[in-house]
């Protein structure tokens, strides 16, 4: 009976450990000054299920003062693609959280929790005319160019 409880405790500990935040070795995860970098990893060749994440990168750059890098999967061996990391913290990844499909809100929530500063003045993506065209572009990408 004691073995059963020990096995149950070990299984519970393993589950709790696996449920925590995922951290991976992301190339260029920090700047030289130690600031975390927002990394978007795209499948090779470009345009395979990653265009939406690149649009999210544009929206994030429009609102937050954070270094952003876009990497093809070939420069991030062993990491899932598509994926998004803040420093070494996994936000979304293929086969994991959100199956690799980031949204502005998912990324913004992480950046807000980390206290990342906003741009002094938001970029043009918030302008109504530009936003309408941007949303139309995103819809075209989601529809596969139709």
N, C-alpha and C positions, 0 to 999 in steps of 0.2 A: 504494500500500500504506500509506503514511503517513497518507493521508486516512482510510483505513479505521480505523486505530488511533485517530486523533483523534476520529472519529465514535463509535467504541466507547467511548472514555473519556468523551465528553460524555454519551452515553446512560447510562452507568453512574453518572455524577455526578448526572444528572437523576433517576434512579431512587432513588439514595441520599437525595437531598434530599426527594423526595416521601414517602419511608418514615419520615421523622422525625415528631416530635409536631406535631399541628395546633394552631395558635393562631388564634383569631378575635376580632373586636371584639364582645365580649359586653357589653350594657348592665349597669351596676352590678356589674362583675366584681370590684371591690374596695370595701371600706368606706372611710370617710374616713380611718381610721388606717392604711390600706394592707393590711388583712387580706383574703386571697382569699375570695370568696363562691362557694358551691356553687349553681349555677344549673340549674334544671330548666325546659326550654322545652317547652310543651305545644301541641298542635295546637288551632286554633280550629274550631268551638266546643268547649268542654270535653268530655272523655269520649271523644275519638277516639284510640284506641291509646295514651293517655298515663296512664291510671289506674294502671297498674302502676308507672310511674316515680314517681308521687305517693306510692304506698305505700312505695317505696324511700326517698323523702325523709323520711317519718315514721320509718322504721327508723333512718336515719342520725341524725336529730335526737335519737332515743332514746339513741344511744351516743356521739356526738361533739359537741364544742363548736365548731361551725362555723356562720357565718351562711348561711342558705339562702334563696333567692328562687325563687318559682314564677312564670314568665312565660308569658302566652299568646303564640303565634307573632306576633300582630299588634303586640306591643311589642318584638319582636326581628326586624325585617325583614332579610332576607338570610341569616338563620341557619336551619339545618335544624330541623325539628320532627317528632317528638320528638327531644330532645337533652339531654345533661347536660354541663356544663362546670364545672371547678374553676378559678376565675379566668378566664383566657382559654384554658386547656388543654381541648381536646376529650376527653371520656371516651367517650361513645357518641353516635351521631347517625344519623338516618334516612338510609339509603343508604350509610352508612359503617360504622364499628366497631359491631358488635352490632346493626346496623340500628335503632338508637334505643332498644332495650330494655335498660334498666339493671337491675342486680341489686345487692343490698346488698353482696355480696362484691366486685364490680367497683369500686364507689365506695369501699368501705372500704379496698381495696388502695391506691388512689390517695391517700386521706387518711393512711394509715399511712406511705406513702413520703414524704409531705410533712410528717410529724410533727405532725399535727393532734391536739390534746389530747382525751382522752375526757371524758365527763361524770363528775362526781364520784360520782354515783349513777345507774345506768342507769334509764331510764324504765319505765313499766308494760308496755311491749310484751314485756319479757322475763319477766313474770309468767306462769305456766303457763296460767291461766284466760283471761287477756287474749290471750295468744299464740295459743291455740286458736281464739278468736273472730276474731282478726286474720287468721290463716291461712285460716279459712273464708271470710272476706270476700274475700281475694285470690283464692281458688279460684272464687268466684262471679263476680268481675270477669273472670277469665280465660275462664270458660265463657260469658261474654256475658249474665250475669244468670239463667242457668238453674240 
